[in-house]
Amino acid sequence: MGDHRYKAVKRDIQAWRKWIAPNGIMAFHDYGDGTGVPRAIREEILSEPWLWQVISDREYGSIFAVRFTKTEKDKIKLWHEQKQKFGYLRMVLSKNKKLKSIYHRLSNFQ
């Protein structure tokens, strides 16, 4: 039986993640049982969507994290960064009508 406390789960993830090959899988259980498992997975796995594809089975509390290949990882990280920048840009433009007008004129210029 594994140690389900937050620090122990986090330590296990950090120790084993370097050994997971591209397309390899880390499997977790007891995701929804109120132990330290969910917090450790959120911090160590779910916080890096460009590195891990997560498949969950909420009915049984299982989480499977599949490590992306380098090419996939680079593409997804770039997409994630662009998405964050675009979200920031939309927020700035929504608050400044003059900038919004300039941005639309430039983006429609061919």
C-alpha positions in Angstrom: 0.0 0.0 0.0 1.5 3.3 -1.1 1.7 6.4 1.1 -1.2 8.7 0.1 0.0 11.8 1.9 0.7 14.9 -0.3 4.4 15.1 0.3 4.9 11.4 -0.3 2.9 11.4 -3.5 4.7 14.5 -4.8 8.1 12.9 -3.9 7.1 9.8 -5.8 6.0 11.7 -8.9 9.2 13.8 -8.9 11.4 10.6 -8.5 9.7 8.7 -11.3 8.8 11.3 -13.9 12.3 11.4 -15.3 12.1 7.6 -16.1 8.9 7.9 -18.1 9.7 7.5 -21.8 7.8 9.4 -24.5 4.4 7.8 -24.8 5.0 6.1 -21.5 2.3 6.2 -18.8 2.2 7.1 -15.1 -0.9 5.7 -13.4 -2.5 7.0 -10.2 -5.4 5.8 -8.1 -7.5 7.2 -5.3 -7.6 10.6 -7.1 -10.9 11.6 -5.4 -10.5 10.1 -1.9 -9.5 13.3 0.0 -5.9 12.3 0.5 -2.8 14.2 -0.8 -3.1 12.4 -4.2 -5.2 15.0 -6.0 -3.1 18.0 -4.9 0.2 16.4 -5.8 -1.2 15.4 -9.3 -2.5 18.9 -9.9 0.9 20.5 -9.0 3.2 18.0 -10.7 1.2 16.7 -13.7 -1.8 18.9 -14.5 0.2 22.1 -14.3 2.2 21.0 -17.4 -0.4 20.3 -20.1 2.4 20.6 -22.7 4.2 17.6 -21.2 1.4 15.2 -20.1 -1.9 14.1 -21.7 -4.2 13.1 -18.9 -6.8 10.4 -19.1 -9.1 10.1 -16.1 -11.6 7.6 -15.0 -13.5 9.5 -12.4 -15.8 6.6 -11.6 -12.9 4.6 -10.2 -10.7 7.5 -9.2 -7.9 6.6 -11.6 -5.7 9.0 -13.5 -3.3 8.0 -16.3 -0.7 10.6 -17.4 0.8 9.9 -20.8 4.1 11.7 -21.5 4.2 13.5 -24.9 7.0 13.0 -27.3 9.5 15.9 -27.7 7.8 17.1 -31.0 4.3 16.9 -29.5 5.5 18.5 -26.3 7.1 21.5 -28.2 3.9 22.0 -30.3 1.6 21.9 -27.3 3.8 24.2 -25.2 3.9 26.7 -28.0 0.1 26.5 -28.4 -0.3 26.9 -24.6 2.0 30.0 -24.5 0.2 31.5 -27.5 -3.2 30.9 -25.9 -2.1 32.7 -22.7 -0.7 35.6 -24.7 -3.9 35.8 -26.8 -6.0 35.8 -23.7 -4.0 38.7 -22.3 -4.2 40.6 -25.5 -8.0 40.1 -25.7 -8.3 41.4 -22.1 -6.2 44.5 -22.9 -8.1 45.2 -26.2 -11.5 44.8 -24.4 -10.5 47.6 -22.0 -9.0 50.0 -24.6 -11.2 50.9 -27.7 -8.4 52.8 -29.4 -5.9 49.9 -29.2 -8.7 47.5 -30.3 -9.4 49.7 -33.4 -5.7 49.8 -34.3 -5.2 46.1 -33.8 -8.2 45.2 -36.0 -7.0 47.5 -38.8 -3.5 46.0 -38.6 -4.7 42.4 -38.5 -6.9 42.9 -41.5 -4.2 44.6 -43.5 -2.8 42.3 -46.2 
